[in-house]
Amino acid sequence: MDAPEREKYGPEARPLPFERGTDGPRVVLVGVDGSRTSLRAASYAAGLARRQGAGLVVVFVSSPSPYTAIMSGVVAGAVQQTQDELAAELREECRRGAEELGLPVTFLCRRGDAYAELAKAADEQRADLVVVGSSEQAGHKLVGSVATRLVRTGRWPVVVVP
């Protein structure tokens, strides 16, 4: 059974009147992939959104492995099942966090390139701030991580959580 791409949890977002000096972010978007740094980024983003009275948009991107084309159908199916289970766990954690914090949370599940999908979601959701975890992969120091690419795009403030 396919899970919905977008789910909302917690109270409705409440637009606050503009007040000079308190015009912080209204929509905080965070990218999660189940890694330690992405979960820390999600905690940071949730706390920031709660303190600012902002909505939180959590984006999980299921990125196909570059080796998917050479995997057997059974292996590729197992990889996809693992991604679907991770998405279900993250979805449930978002629902629980929204209730506990009284925070409006939108959970988006996307498939594709992490950078492209996060950038697209940030534009669609009109994010005022994008939060991501730093990459733990050694190769990203040479090629560039999702966080580095988001910062270089320069369309939103980006916070990279270690």
N, C-alpha and C positions, 0 to 999 in steps of 0.2 A: 504494500500500500504506500503510495507516494504521499509524503508529508506536504502540507501547504508551504508555498514559498515565503509567505509573510504572515506572521501572527503578532497580535498585540496583547500585552499583559498589563496588569496594574491599572491605576486610575487613568482617566483621560488627561491628556496634556492640557494644562491650563495656561493660556497666554496671559502674561503679566503686562501691565501697562509700562510704557517706556518711562524710565526714571534716570535722570542724568547720574552717571557714576555707577550705575548697577546694570548696565546694558551688556552683560556677559552672554555667553552662548545660550541659545534656546534649543538647539539640537546638537547633541554630542553623538558622534558615530564612532564605534569601536569595531575593529576587525579581530575576530577570534578564529583560532585553528586548533585549539586544544593544547597548545604548547604552554609551558610554564610562563613564558613572558607574555603570551597573549591573554592568559587568565589574569595575570597581574595588571595588564592594560585594562581589562574589563572591570576589575575592581576599582582602579583609579578613575576610569570614565564614569562608573556608576556613582562613586562618591562625589565627583565633580558635578554631575548632572543633578544629583539630589540637592547639593548645596546651592546650586544656581537656579533651581526650580525649572530645569530644562528636561526635555525628553531625551531618552537614550535609545539609539538605534544600534543593535548588535547585528553584525554581518558575519556569517560563516560562509566561506567560499570553499567548496569542494573542488580542488584542483586536480585534474587528471595527471597521472605520472607520465613522464616522457617515455616510459617503457610500456605504456598501456597497449600500444600497437603490436608489440611482440609477445604480450602475455596471452596465455591460453584463455578461453572463455571462462573456465572455472576460476582461475586466478584473478582475472579482471572482475568477475562477479563478487569474489570474496573481498577484494579491495573496495569495491563500491559499497558492499554491505557494511564494511567497517566505517566508511565515511558516513553512511546513513545512520549508523548507531551513534557515532560521535555527534552528529547533528541533533539527534533525539535527546542525548544527554545535555547538550548545551541549551537546547530549547527548554527543557525542564528546569535547568538551573536559572534561566532567564525568568521563567514564570514564577519560580520560588522567590528570586531576588526582588522582582517587581512587587510581589505581595508583602514581603518583609520590609522593604524600604519605602513602600507607598510611592513608587516611581513609575511613570509611564514608560514602558519598554516595548519597542518593536523589534521582532526577531526576523531577519531576512536570511534565507538560505539560497545561495547562488552556486552555479557551476561554471568553472572556467579559470582564467588567469586571475590570481589574487589581486594584483595591482589594478588591472582593468576593471574588475568587478567592484572593488572598493571605491575607485574613482567614480564609476558610474553611479553607485549607490549614494555616495556623498553628494553628487550633483542632483540626483533625483529627490533625495530627502532634504536638500538645502541645508546640509550640515554646516554649522558654524565652526566646528572643530572636529578633527579626525585624530583618534588615538589608536596606536598600534604598539605591539611589543617589538623589541629589537630582535633581530634574527640571531638564532643560535647556530646557524650553519656557517662553517668556515669559508666555503666558496663564495658566500655573499660579500665578503670583504673585497673580492676582485670584481665580480660581476655586478654587484649592487643589489640591495635587498628591496623588498616591497616598501619598507619605511623610507629608504633613501629615494626611491622613485616618487613616492607621494610628496616628500619634501621638495624635490626638484620641480614637480608639477606646479607648485606655488599657487594653487587656487584656494586653499584653506590653510589655517594654522594646523600644524601637525605636532602632536606630542608623541615621542617615542619613549616607551617605558622599558627600562632595562630588566 
